[in-house]
């Protein structure tokens, strides 16, 4: 019985992959309408700080994983003391805090955007002087899909942005003049096996992922380098599970270079394409790692473009979907604006 | 909410495909340990003749389908009067009774093994005279995986075989000198769309499917003919859903010919390969048809061999499984001899 913290679509898809391997799953989530509650009969509807519920949950399962990186540290600690938590609390701590993340990456000589920690407006003014403008001011915790950040274009933007963003501290990141964004979804198991899926080229709309295209239109050397950086990260974290690494591809005089934008200690939206064209998709790969199994083959069988179905775009399925397209809907009742309702994978070239 | 009669692995896989399309499922099955109960929170554990339970089930769902062909006719009738039952009761009636099946197929000029209805030992002796030996004596109802049949090799075999097989009536089928067995899994929706998956070449061990190999090693003309016969069947039945057609390939002077062995009004073991290499697998195709959606693309992305994991063969997963292999386990607790515990799909050639 695999325990999954979080009941959104990622938890739902993890539970479905676990079922394909004959495993049972138990979802723990405070939201009674969690999409993942519909793919297993075992659930706990409780807050992440409800220790009695967490203890019963830990008793009921053999191993615990999670589908979102903002699992409270106290929750992770409480559970990890009772059952194996994979990936571990360390990966959570690093990914939850942008400063911790950048410090960690920089310590491994992984290129990241230049940055400064910001506790006060004075810090911010000094940082702007050091990094230049434009720059991006971000909260260090709880930001996602464009929330919790402000782009600063002129020095006059600083004060209002600083006031608007809570909680402190913040981080100022130099603007990265990227030509494209790519990501690598990488897996590592306890035996130290590391396998990554092919890099995807990602396009965001309103800070939300719109499409992921595989193969990415990048030189083989760039793709290899991205895979190598992803490997360094999971090895350095002694990581068990699937991790998503988002990169900026920055043009260079001789060749493009890579900067790591973010890491996510979970299955990743930019990896949903694997479900359509890989023998082992990212969800199964994560479950294999969590179970202590050998990793599966990440090779892909076709070229593909994943497109998110946001809000009422979900209504294009099935009527506006052609034969080359695989649809995956998350079973959410309300198609609210900006809400991830599903995705489609379109085969662009069969190999 | 899709209601599924039957909670075995086929129902489990149908429920998982329905979840991928964002649909909820409710499983109705008398067996409290049904594999399908682990992939949805909605279930009814009751006998198929429990009218109160059936009525509540029908109330709770929008459409009903089934994963096994021996749904009692009264159950099908009771439910179909309340909610759409797809495939319909007609397909069940024909598939449940070998005589009805053969009569139906013969009426459409579909080649079947020569046969005679057997009510008495006298019938059997006359039938043996007409069809020759060897021949196969079968019950007309409830047989599967080799149960409810006897091969007659000499006239002396007749009496004991007749006595052993219940219930009557029986059917005697002429032995078909096949060189191989193939199957086609075909789908039809209410709009009349028909799509079939590539033919699989099937090898049985102890009457249970062992492997399905795609592509089948047959001439293109034979494959086209099989697909055509499968289409004739689903059109003649005004069928909605996925149907499996098993064929004998019989050598001939100029070219091989096809004889239909059996039809099954459900997703089929010889179609499990679709899960690994098709954008739309047989389970999703069945759900699409049941929902009234357009059918998906059945084209395959690679060559593949499916192998059933029977009994303790299931223990070869994961340790003895290589990277080219996708495993699917059904979550059954007890690996009894002859029990279908899972299957693996092995890519033999990427295209």
Interface residues (C-beta under 8 A of the other chain):
Chain A: X12 X16 X19 X20 X21 X22 X23 X24 X37 X38 X39 X40 X41 X43 X276 X277 X279 X280 X288 X293 X294 X296 X297 X299 X301 X302 X318 X319 X321 X323 X324 X325 X326 X327 X328 X329 X330 X331 X332 X342 X345 X347 X350 X351
Chain B: X12 X16 X19 X20 X21 X22 X23 X24 X37 X38 X39 X40 X41 X43 X276 X277 X279 X280 X288 X293 X294 X296 X297 X299 X301 X302 X318 X319 X321 X323 X324 X325 X326 X327 X328 X329 X330 X331 X332 X342 X345 X347 X350 X351
